[in-house]
Amino acid sequence: MATPPVPLQLPPNFEANPPPMGPTPPPQPPGTDMTGICFRDQLWLNTYPLDRNLVFDYFALSPFYDWTCNNEQLRSQSIHPLDISHLLKMTGTEYMLIEVMEPHLFVFRKQKRDSAEKVTPMLTYYVLDGSIYQAPQLCSVFAARVVTYQRLLVLLHQSWRRLDTLILKMRALLLNQRLVKK
């Protein structure tokens, strides 16, 4: 006599879209500067087109992605992770696709949503020809420029002092030549 089929039992922590298997990099602590990191998954790029519909799935593979974000909650419910109608109803960290120049450039902004109207930008990331980078923060760019300008001013000051010394020596030399001729 045949036994009835056993219903499929899913583990209690089963997710519709689990994180990718394999070594997923641990999330970086808040405030970690990751501007020196570049992420690229050539196998994924060879398999899927990089367009506005799939770029978020690609971005989610990178170490820049925060698995606790609102977009991930939408993904686990089989809702497109960039669906603004759902994101507006949520609070917390989220990613928005803010600039698209298919297929070469995609710009994401990580932001903190407090309400449908109140959003605080946190970080910016860009996907350039399949490579993902964290954009430097404006204060870092300004700080680097200030240091560069400071170095240039020091060099300019040193050059000016040398030039001034040379001019004084030339004046003294010309004055000596005039005195000798008289």
Legacy VTK file of the C-alpha trace (Angstrom):
# vtk DataFile Version 3.0
C-alpha trace
ASCII
DATASET POLYDATA
POINTS 182 float
0.000 0.000 0.000
1.361 3.433 -0.986
1.923 6.124 1.600
0.484 9.593 1.028
2.996 12.251 -0.096
4.532 14.295 2.687
3.952 18.053 2.281
7.075 20.106 1.686
8.281 21.633 4.956
10.240 24.866 4.569
12.606 25.962 7.303
11.257 28.841 9.429
13.975 31.221 8.196
13.292 30.517 4.485
13.328 33.652 2.310
11.905 34.003 -1.187
15.135 35.606 -2.391
17.929 34.414 -0.104
21.317 36.117 -0.282
23.714 34.591 -2.827
25.433 31.440 -1.683
29.160 31.395 -1.222
31.484 33.814 0.457
29.506 37.034 0.826
31.689 39.805 2.193
30.650 40.949 5.661
28.962 44.337 5.764
31.294 47.198 6.502
30.753 49.119 9.742
28.985 52.471 9.326
31.345 55.277 8.420
33.896 52.960 6.791
35.593 54.638 3.849
35.277 52.225 0.943
36.264 54.650 -1.820
39.362 52.563 -2.553
37.319 49.429 -3.292
36.127 48.359 -6.736
33.677 45.469 -7.170
33.230 43.599 -10.447
31.620 40.206 -11.143
32.576 39.291 -14.692
30.596 36.031 -14.624
27.407 37.939 -13.777
28.160 40.545 -16.449
28.714 37.809 -19.047
25.382 36.219 -18.104
23.003 39.181 -17.712
22.614 42.535 -19.446
23.425 45.553 -17.336
20.276 47.659 -17.591
17.978 49.581 -15.269
15.934 46.438 -14.544
18.852 44.266 -13.404
21.452 46.730 -12.148
20.068 46.630 -8.599
20.463 42.833 -8.463
24.065 43.311 -9.577
24.649 46.066 -7.010
23.272 43.780 -4.273
26.189 41.386 -4.891
28.735 44.047 -3.927
30.220 44.694 -0.483
28.595 48.146 -0.617
25.104 46.673 -0.265
23.386 46.782 3.126
21.289 43.623 3.545
19.132 45.328 6.190
17.846 48.003 3.779
14.220 48.524 2.781
15.003 47.394 -0.769
15.971 43.959 0.552
12.653 43.696 2.399
10.883 44.391 -0.899
13.014 41.789 -2.697
12.075 39.166 -0.091
8.402 39.891 -0.895
9.060 39.529 -4.657
8.495 43.260 -5.182
10.904 45.212 -7.370
13.455 46.696 -4.941
13.340 50.156 -6.519
9.526 50.475 -6.478
9.093 54.007 -5.144
5.417 53.477 -4.262
6.458 50.891 -1.666
9.633 52.655 -0.510
7.683 55.836 0.286
5.648 53.887 2.865
8.751 52.580 4.664
11.303 54.148 6.985
14.969 53.278 7.274
17.903 52.834 4.923
17.222 52.474 1.206
18.919 52.770 -2.164
17.582 54.893 -5.013
18.693 54.786 -8.627
19.210 58.507 -9.281
21.035 58.612 -12.628
21.021 56.222 -15.580
23.030 56.334 -18.793
22.456 52.793 -20.064
24.448 50.615 -20.381
27.525 52.430 -19.071
26.608 54.438 -15.969
24.188 53.889 -13.084
24.263 56.024 -9.933
22.760 54.847 -6.634
22.193 56.974 -3.559
22.053 55.346 -0.145
19.675 57.363 1.974
17.803 57.285 5.256
14.057 57.735 4.924
12.247 59.148 7.957
8.933 59.729 6.164
7.553 59.933 2.640
8.854 63.508 2.422
11.959 63.454 4.640
15.056 61.772 3.199
18.675 62.223 4.297
21.340 61.329 1.694
24.126 59.169 3.130
26.444 57.867 0.389
26.593 57.643 -3.388
27.720 54.655 -5.450
28.148 54.317 -9.173
28.337 51.434 -11.611
30.647 52.404 -14.463
30.927 49.865 -17.275
30.231 47.024 -14.831
32.573 48.138 -12.030
30.986 49.403 -8.805
32.584 52.182 -6.761
31.709 54.316 -3.765
31.819 57.967 -4.741
33.954 60.134 -2.465
32.064 62.461 -0.175
32.215 66.128 -1.023
34.069 66.999 2.188
36.795 64.476 1.271
37.173 66.024 -2.171
37.409 69.519 -0.672
39.891 68.353 1.971
42.102 66.808 -0.711
41.919 70.033 -2.755
42.805 72.157 0.269
45.871 69.998 0.955
46.881 70.257 -2.713
46.453 74.051 -2.711
48.367 74.314 0.560
51.292 72.418 -0.973
51.164 74.636 -4.051
51.194 77.768 -1.895
54.228 76.496 0.028
56.044 75.793 -3.257
55.025 79.177 -4.631
56.267 80.898 -1.468
59.610 79.039 -1.654
59.983 79.926 -5.335
59.192 83.574 -4.633
61.838 83.710 -1.887
64.435 82.187 -4.230
63.504 84.637 -6.961
63.697 87.536 -4.503
67.164 86.366 -3.386
68.328 86.160 -7.021
67.013 89.651 -7.768
68.877 91.067 -4.759
72.102 89.349 -5.879
71.695 90.681 -9.429
71.122 94.225 -8.131
74.230 93.968 -5.983
76.215 92.661 -8.949
74.984 95.480 -11.226
75.718 98.055 -8.554
79.280 96.702 -8.162
79.804 96.856 -11.938
78.686 100.508 -12.031
81.006 101.399 -9.188
83.946 99.694 -10.891
83.355 101.620 -14.169
83.456 104.995 -12.401
LINES 1 183
182 0 1 2 3 4 5 6 7 8 9 10 11 12 13 14 15 16 17 18 19 20 21 22 23 24 25 26 27 28 29 30 31 32 33 34 35 36 37 38 39 40 41 42 43 44 45 46 47 48 49 50 51 52 53 54 55 56 57 58 59 60 61 62 63 64 65 66 67 68 69 70 71 72 73 74 75 76 77 78 79 80 81 82 83 84 85 86 87 88 89 90 91 92 93 94 95 96 97 98 99 100 101 102 103 104 105 106 107 108 109 110 111 112 113 114 115 116 117 118 119 120 121 122 123 124 125 126 127 128 129 130 131 132 133 134 135 136 137 138 139 140 141 142 143 144 145 146 147 148 149 150 151 152 153 154 155 156 157 158 159 160 161 162 163 164 165 166 167 168 169 170 171 172 173 174 175 176 177 178 179 180 181
